[in-house]
Amino acid sequence: MRHLIDTTDITVAEVDQIINTALDIIENRAKYSEACKGKKLATLFYEPSTRTRLSFTSAMMELGGNVLGFSDAASSSVSKGETVADTVRVLGCFADIIAMRHSKEGAPLVASHYSDVPIINAGDGSHAHPTQTLTDLLTIRREKGRLDNLTIGFCGDLKFGRTVHSLIKALSRYEGINVVLIAPEELRLPSYIRREVCDKNNIPTREVATMEEVMPELDILYMTRVQKERFLDEEEYEMLKDSFILNAERLKNAKKDMIVLHPLPRVNEITRDVDNDPRAAYFRQVENGKFVRMALIYNLLEWSKERPTEATPRLDKNQINENLRCSNRQCISNVEDVDKLFYQTDSGEHRCVYCEAKVK
């Protein structure tokens, strides 16, 4: 069974197929209006979401399918203590495909170990958000006409920003990508991502203190909000929340064809005077999210029919080590009774398969 848990679960060719399907949907909406007739999408959203949940719902409805599920875990059997594994086993009896968002990192991966229908990771903690990444790639393709030879600046919360982590992974597979990291020291990109993604793939990467010093060279500026819900210390959040704010004045030195992306919601990191600038692509980005999710649902269901015996490798028994423990308190392995899975990096350290954190 094919699932989408991480951006790298699908090949570059498959990413291109999904993007090309999305482009075809945009041009030929009627052609896909009954493509998923009789199919059901289950949306399991264990944490609040507006854009992503409604985007999935709209996508399935425009494909002619139906939607069921929950948007509040408190109203489901989760509140009684039901595990992720049991929930997806049950929902798999009612639905043909499942989109899951969860606050605990690695929860969708656990779901994929037990599900007989495709699982789509709609965001797990601060770990990954692959459908937002596909949205970003479609937006970049439509706005810039290519996915290679680009300089992209990531600004704001790069430590907890799952959209940033996923997009860097995805872009690392294309030629001519340059990454600029614009963040306060407390919110810098995790070192393992820089080492195991950027350095390993020879992606030129540098850190700067202000967006002004790099604005003229950027093809894309990817803004993120400082996420209050990811902080255990509210005082630290208050200190960092206004670290970087994009306004019209700061855009004056940017390229005329640079685009500004943002996964939304925003708080105050992009001021309203930027909204009417043609380079502000974040609301166009939202609409692209619906189209790419339509393409993803369509392709996953098609792949399930065409290649029913092909499985994305998931539960590797050789990775089980009950003597190790993940150091991340937000990891699903520290919350539910799951197999303890770890892999060894090139440098010899052990990391959790679910969330990529170091072991204790």
C-alpha positions in Angstrom: 0.0 0.0 0.0 1.3 3.4 -0.9 1.3 6.2 1.7 2.6 9.7 1.9 4.2 10.2 5.3 7.3 12.1 4.3 8.1 14.1 1.1 10.8 11.6 0.2 8.3 8.7 0.2 7.6 9.5 -3.4 10.2 9.8 -6.2 11.0 13.0 -8.1 9.2 11.4 -11.1 6.1 10.8 -8.9 6.2 14.4 -7.6 6.3 15.6 -11.2 3.3 13.3 -11.9 1.3 14.8 -9.0 2.2 18.3 -10.1 1.3 17.7 -13.7 -2.0 16.1 -12.6 -2.7 19.2 -10.6 -1.9 21.4 -13.6 -4.2 19.3 -15.7 -7.0 19.6 -13.1 -6.6 23.4 -13.2 -7.1 23.4 -16.9 -9.8 20.7 -17.1 -11.9 20.8 -14.0 -14.9 18.9 -15.5 -12.6 16.0 -16.5 -12.1 15.2 -12.8 -15.5 16.0 -11.4 -16.4 12.3 -10.9 -12.9 10.8 -10.7 -13.5 9.6 -7.2 -17.2 9.0 -7.3 -18.1 6.4 -4.7 -14.8 6.9 -2.8 -14.6 8.2 0.8 -11.8 10.3 2.4 -11.5 10.1 6.2 -10.0 13.3 7.8 -8.5 12.5 11.2 -7.5 15.8 12.6 -6.2 15.4 16.2 -5.2 19.1 16.3 -6.9 22.3 15.1 -6.7 23.1 11.4 -8.6 25.4 9.0 -6.9 25.5 5.7 -5.5 21.9 5.5 -8.7 20.2 6.7 -11.0 22.3 4.5 -8.6 21.9 1.6 -8.8 18.1 1.8 -12.5 18.3 2.1 -12.9 20.6 -0.8 -10.5 18.5 -2.9 -12.4 15.2 -2.3 -15.7 16.9 -3.0 -14.5 18.4 -6.3 -13.4 14.9 -7.3 -16.9 13.6 -6.7 -16.1 11.7 -3.5 -17.4 11.9 0.0 -15.7 12.9 3.3 -16.1 11.6 6.9 -14.0 11.9 10.0 -13.4 14.3 12.9 -11.9 17.7 13.4 -11.6 17.5 17.2 -10.1 14.5 18.9 -12.1 15.2 22.0 -15.3 14.2 20.2 -13.9 10.9 19.1 -12.9 7.6 20.8 -9.4 9.1 21.2 -10.8 10.8 24.3 -11.4 7.3 25.7 -7.8 6.3 25.1 -8.0 4.6 21.7 -4.6 4.3 20.0 -3.7 5.6 16.6 -3.3 2.0 15.4 -6.8 1.0 16.4 -8.4 4.2 15.1 -7.0 3.7 11.6 -7.9 0.0 11.6 -11.5 1.1 12.3 -11.6 4.0 9.9 -10.1 1.8 7.2 -13.4 -0.2 7.3 -15.3 2.9 6.3 -13.0 4.9 4.1 -10.8 4.4 1.0 -8.1 6.9 2.0 -7.2 8.7 5.2 -5.7 12.2 5.8 -4.3 12.5 9.3 -3.0 15.5 11.3 -1.6 14.8 14.8 0.3 16.8 17.4 2.6 13.9 18.2 5.4 13.4 15.8 5.4 10.1 14.0 1.7 9.4 14.5 1.0 9.1 10.7 3.9 6.7 10.4 2.4 4.5 13.1 -0.9 4.7 11.2 0.8 3.5 8.0 2.0 0.4 9.8 -1.5 -0.8 10.4 -3.7 0.7 7.6 -5.0 -1.2 4.6 -5.8 2.1 2.9 -3.4 4.9 1.9 -2.4 7.3 4.8 -1.6 10.9 4.0 0.4 12.8 6.6 -1.4 16.2 6.9 1.1 17.4 9.5 2.7 15.7 12.6 3.9 18.0 15.3 6.9 20.0 14.2 8.2 17.1 12.1 6.8 17.1 8.6 4.0 18.4 6.4 4.4 16.8 3.0 1.1 18.0 1.4 2.0 21.6 2.2 5.3 20.8 0.5 3.5 19.6 -2.6 1.5 22.8 -2.4 4.7 24.8 -2.2 6.2 23.0 -5.2 3.1 23.5 -7.3 3.1 27.2 -6.4 6.8 27.6 -7.2 6.3 25.7 -10.5 3.4 28.0 -11.5 5.0 31.2 -10.3 8.6 30.6 -11.4 8.2 28.0 -14.2 10.8 25.7 -12.7 11.9 23.8 -9.6 15.6 24.1 -10.1 18.2 26.8 -10.1 16.6 28.8 -7.3 17.8 30.7 -4.3 15.2 30.4 -1.5 15.3 32.2 1.9 13.5 30.6 4.8 12.6 33.2 7.5 11.3 33.0 11.0 10.7 29.8 12.9 13.0 27.3 11.3 13.4 25.1 14.4 9.7 24.0 14.8 8.6 24.8 11.2 7.6 21.5 9.8 6.8 23.1 6.4 10.4 24.4 6.2 11.8 21.0 7.1 9.7 19.2 4.4 10.3 21.8 1.7 14.1 21.7 2.2 14.0 17.9 1.9 12.0 18.1 -1.3 14.1 20.8 -3.0 17.4 19.0 -2.1 16.6 16.6 -4.9 16.7 19.3 -7.6 19.7 21.0 -9.2 21.0 24.5 -8.5 19.2 25.0 -5.2 20.7 27.6 -2.8 19.3 27.8 0.8 19.5 30.9 3.0 18.4 30.6 6.6 17.1 33.8 8.3 16.3 33.2 11.9 17.2 34.1 15.5 19.6 31.8 17.2 16.9 30.2 19.3 14.9 29.2 16.2 17.6 28.0 13.8 17.2 25.0 11.6 17.9 21.8 13.5 21.5 20.8 12.9 20.6 17.3 11.8 18.5 18.6 8.9 21.3 20.9 7.7 23.9 18.1 8.1 21.8 15.1 6.8 19.8 17.0 4.0 21.7 20.1 2.9 25.3 19.0 3.4 24.7 15.4 2.3 23.1 16.7 -1.0 25.7 19.5 -1.5 23.1 22.2 -1.1 24.8 25.6 -0.5 23.4 26.8 2.8 24.2 29.8 4.9 22.7 31.5 8.0 22.2 35.3 8.2 20.9 37.6 10.9 18.6 39.8 8.8 16.5 39.5 5.7 17.7 42.9 4.4 21.2 41.5 3.7 20.0 38.8 1.3 16.8 40.2 -0.1 18.3 41.3 -3.5 19.5 37.8 -4.3 16.4 35.8 -3.4 14.1 34.2 -5.9 11.7 33.0 -3.1 11.2 34.3 0.4 9.4 31.7 2.5 8.0 33.3 5.6 6.8 31.4 8.7 5.2 32.4 11.9 6.7 31.8 15.3 4.4 29.0 16.6 3.2 29.6 20.1 1.8 26.0 20.3 5.3 24.5 19.8 6.8 26.3 22.8 6.9 24.8 26.3 8.0 28.2 27.7 5.5 31.0 27.0 8.1 33.6 28.1 10.5 32.4 25.4 7.7 32.7 22.9 6.9 36.3 23.9 10.6 37.2 23.5 10.9 35.7 20.0 7.4 36.2 18.4 8.3 39.6 16.7 11.8 38.6 15.5 11.3 39.1 11.8 8.5 41.1 10.1 8.2 41.5 6.4 6.7 44.9 5.2 6.5 46.9 2.0 9.7 48.8 2.9 11.8 45.7 3.1 10.5 44.5 -0.2 11.9 47.5 -2.1 15.3 45.8 -2.5 13.8 42.5 -3.7 13.8 41.2 -7.3 10.8 42.3 -9.3 9.9 38.6 -9.9 10.7 37.3 -6.4 7.7 35.6 -4.8 6.7 35.6 -1.1 5.3 32.3 0.2 3.8 31.5 3.6 2.0 28.3 4.7 -0.5 30.4 6.8 -1.9 31.3 9.2 0.1 34.4 9.7 0.0 36.6 12.8 2.1 39.7 12.3 5.1 38.4 10.4 3.8 39.8 7.1 2.1 43.2 7.3 -1.1 44.0 5.3 0.8 46.4 3.1 2.5 43.5 1.4 -0.8 41.7 0.4 -1.4 43.8 -2.7 2.2 43.4 -4.0 2.1 41.1 -7.0 5.0 39.2 -5.5 2.8 38.1 -2.5 1.8 34.6 -3.6 0.6 33.2 -0.3 -3.2 33.4 -1.1 -2.6 31.9 -4.5 -0.6 29.2 -2.6 -3.7 28.3 -0.6 -5.7 27.6 -3.8 -2.9 25.6 -5.2 -3.2 23.5 -2.0 -6.6 22.3 -3.1 -5.5 21.4 -6.6 -2.4 19.5 -5.4 -4.4 17.5 -2.8 -6.9 16.6 -5.5 -4.0 15.3 -7.6 -2.5 13.5 -4.6 -5.8 11.7 -3.7 -6.4 10.8 -7.3 -2.9 9.4 -7.8 -2.7 7.5 -4.5 -6.0 5.8 -5.3 -4.9 5.0 -8.8 -1.5 3.7 -7.6 -3.4 1.5 -5.1 -5.3 -0.1 -8.0 -2.4 -0.5 -10.4 0.2 -1.6 -7.9 -1.6 -3.3 -5.0 1.4 -5.5 -4.0 3.9 -2.6 -4.0 4.5 -1.2 -0.5 6.4 1.8 0.7 8.9 0.3 3.2 7.8 1.1 6.7 8.2 -1.3 9.6 11.8 -2.6 9.4 12.1 -5.3 12.1 15.9 -4.6 12.1 15.2 -1.1 13.4 13.4 -2.3 16.6 15.5 -1.6 19.7 13.5 -1.7 23.0 16.6 -0.7 24.9 16.7 2.8 23.4 14.4 5.7 24.0 13.6 8.8 21.9 14.5 12.0 23.6 11.6 14.0 22.1 8.7 14.3 24.5 6.4 15.1 21.5 7.2 11.8 19.8 4.4 9.2 19.4 6.8 6.5 20.8 6.8 8.3 24.2 3.0 8.5 24.3 1.6 5.2 22.9 2.7 1.6 23.0 4.5 1.3 19.6 7.5 -0.5 18.4 10.6 1.4 19.3 12.3 2.1 16.0 15.8 3.7 15.5 18.2 4.1 12.6 21.9 4.9 12.7 23.3 7.9 10.8 26.5 8.1 8.8 28.1 9.7 11.9 27.2 6.7 14.1 24.5 8.3 16.2 21.1 6.7 16.7 17.9 8.6 15.8 14.2 7.8 16.2 12.5 6.6 13.0 9.3 8.4 14.0 10.6 11.9 14.6 14.3 11.9 13.8 15.3 13.0 17.3 18.4 11.7 19.0 18.1 8.8 21.5 18.5 9.4 25.2 
